Amino acid sequence: MRGSSALSRVIDLISVGIVLAGGAVFARALLPQAEVTQPQELRVAAELMDPRTEGRWIGPEAASIVFVVYMDYQCGFCLEFQRTLDRLRSRYPQHVAVVLKHFVNPTDWGRYRIPAGLECADDQGHLEKYQTAILQSPELLGYSQGWIRIAEFAQVPELDEFARCVRSGRYKRKIDLQHNEGKRLGVESIPTLFLKGEVIPGAVRLSRLDSIVASYLRK
């Protein structure tokens, strides 16, 4: 009898344990789960992460979809594509970010002023405002002092420091390296997008980008 009683107690304890474990699993299922952010190396292909050519990040740091774009703002197709990217980001404000990299002819010093202006504006936290000013006044791109007028429209706070930054050539090497990196990765025309190593050339329509983002979010 004592043996049967002990066995009965063991069975009762096991049953209680199963019930408690099942309750814990059910409770975890009801609790909101914290969003897990992928490490940057999983969101951006390794070949695009050279620290010497680090692009300018635009968008939420926790974005799960990161487009790396090579472009030149003195290219009409690139200007229109920037508007497309802005609309895409507005549709997915929590999920999409863009890393800007310059693809400018290294033998044309005159074309450096605009990409250098973007870099120097970002030093003062005004990259997106500088981009917006370019899109609103693209005719200024044709003037030798257009880059400083764009900074005025963008309300870059320290204009003297901005001008010194651009004229000093502080970012010339970085812009050159980004161009060389793009060539090595097979960029032949601009704009060219990379998404997790996949190449998406040309000024892609918003509908296609929207489809790409939606497919990644479903995974």
N, C-alpha and C positions, 0 to 999 in steps of 0.2 A: 504493500500500500504506500509506504513511504516513497518507493521508487516511482510509482505512478504519480504521486503528488509532486515530486521534484520535476518530473518530465512535464507535467502540466504547467508548472510555474515558468519553465524555460520557454514553452510554446507561447505562454501569455506575454513574456518579455519580448520575444521576437515579433509578435503581432503588434505590440505597442511601438517597437522601433520602426516597423514598416509604416505604420500610420503616421508617425512623426516625420519620417523622411519624406513621405508623400506630401505631407502638409507643407514642408519647407520648400519643396520643388514648386508646388502650386503658388505659394506666397511669392517666390522669386519671379514667377511668370506674371503676377499681377503688378509687381513693382516696375516703375519706369526704368528703362535701361539707359545708362550713360552712353553718349555717343563716343565711339572710339575713332580717334583721328589716326589715319595712316601716317607712318613716318614719311618725310619728304622724299626719301629715296624710292619709296614705293609709288609715289604719286607722279614723280618726274623721272624720266629715263636717266640712267647713270651717265650716259655720254653727254648729257646736257647740264651736268652739275659741276663742271670745272669751276672752282672758286675764283679763278682769275677772270672768268668771263661771266660771272654771276649777273643775271638779268635783274631788272626791276620788277618786284612782285606787286601786282595790283589785284586787290580783292582780299577776302577773308583768309587768315593764316591757316584755318582748319579746313579749307576747301578740299573736297575729295577729288575734284576734277580740275587739273591744272594744264592749261594750254601754254606751250612755249611758242612764241611767235617771233620770226625774223622779219623785220620790215624797215622801211625808210619813209619818214613822213613827207619827204619831198616827191613821193610817188603817188599819183592820183588814185590808183587802185588801193594803195595802203590806207589812204585817208578814208575812203569809203568803207574799207574793211574794218577800220577802227570803230566806225559807227556801228557796224554789225556786231563787233565784240562787245561794245557798250550795251547794245540791246540784249545780247545773250546774257550778260552778267546781271542785267536788271531782271531778267526772267528767273534766274537761279542765283539770287544774292548770297545764299549760304553755301552753295555747292561749287561755284565756278570761280577760278582765279586765272589770271593771265600773267605770264612772265615775259616781259618785253626785252628783246635783244635786237641790236641794230645790225643792219646789213647795208653798209654804206661803202662805196668805192674808196679804197684806201689811198688812191692817188689824187683824189679831189678834196683838197683841204677846205674849200668853200662849203662843201656839203656837211662838214663836221659840226657847224655851228648849231644846227637844229638838234641832232642827237646829243651833242654836248649840253645844249640848253635843257633838254629833258632830264639829263643826269643831274645837272646843277640845280634845276628846279626841285628835283626829288630830294636833294640834300636839305632843302628848306621845307620839305613836306608838301610841295605844290606840284607834284608830277601830274596828277589827274587834271588839275586846273590848267596846267600848261598844255596838256593834250586838248582840253576843251577849247582853249583859246586858239590853238592851231586850226581846229575844225570849224570854228566860228569865223576865222579870218585867214583862210588859206592863201589869199592874195599876198600876204606879208612874206610868204616863203620865197618870193621872187626878189626881195629887196636885201641888200647887203646888211642892213641893220634890222631886218625883220625879226631876228631872234630876240633882240632886246625889247622891241615893241610888243611881241607876244608875251614876254615876261611882265610887261606893264599891264596888259589886259588881264593876265592871270593873277595879278596882284601879288607877285613874288615879293615878300616883305623886305629883303635886303638886296636891293637892285645892284648896289655897288659891288657887293660880295659875289652876286650872281654873275655880273659882267667879268669880274676878275677870274672867276672859276672857268667861264667859257674861254676867255682869251688866253688863259695860261696853258691850255691844252691838257689839263689835268686828266681828262678821260680819253685822250687820243689813243693811248695804248690799249685800253680796255675795248674801245670801239673797233680798233683794228683786229684784236683777238677774237671778238665776236664775229666779225666778218669772216676771218679765217676758219673759225670753228664751223660756221654755217656752210662754207665751201666743202670742208672735210665731211660734213654730214650729208652732203648732196643737195644743198639748197642751190637751185639754178635760177629761180625767179622769186619775186616777192609780191605779196606776202606769202610766207610758208609757215604752216603750223606743225607742231609736234604734240602728240598726245600719247604719253606713256610709250614713246619710241615709235609710234605710228606717224608716218609723214602724210600731211594733208596740204598739198600745194594749191596756190591760187587764192583768189578772193572768194572763198566759199560762201554760199548763200546761207542766210540765217536759218532757213528751214532744215538744211542738212546738218548744221551745227546743233540745232535743237534736237534733231533725231539722234545724233551721236550722244549728246548728254543724257537724253532720256534712256537710251539703251544701257549706258553705264550705270545709271542710277537704279535700274531694274536688277542689276547683277547682285 
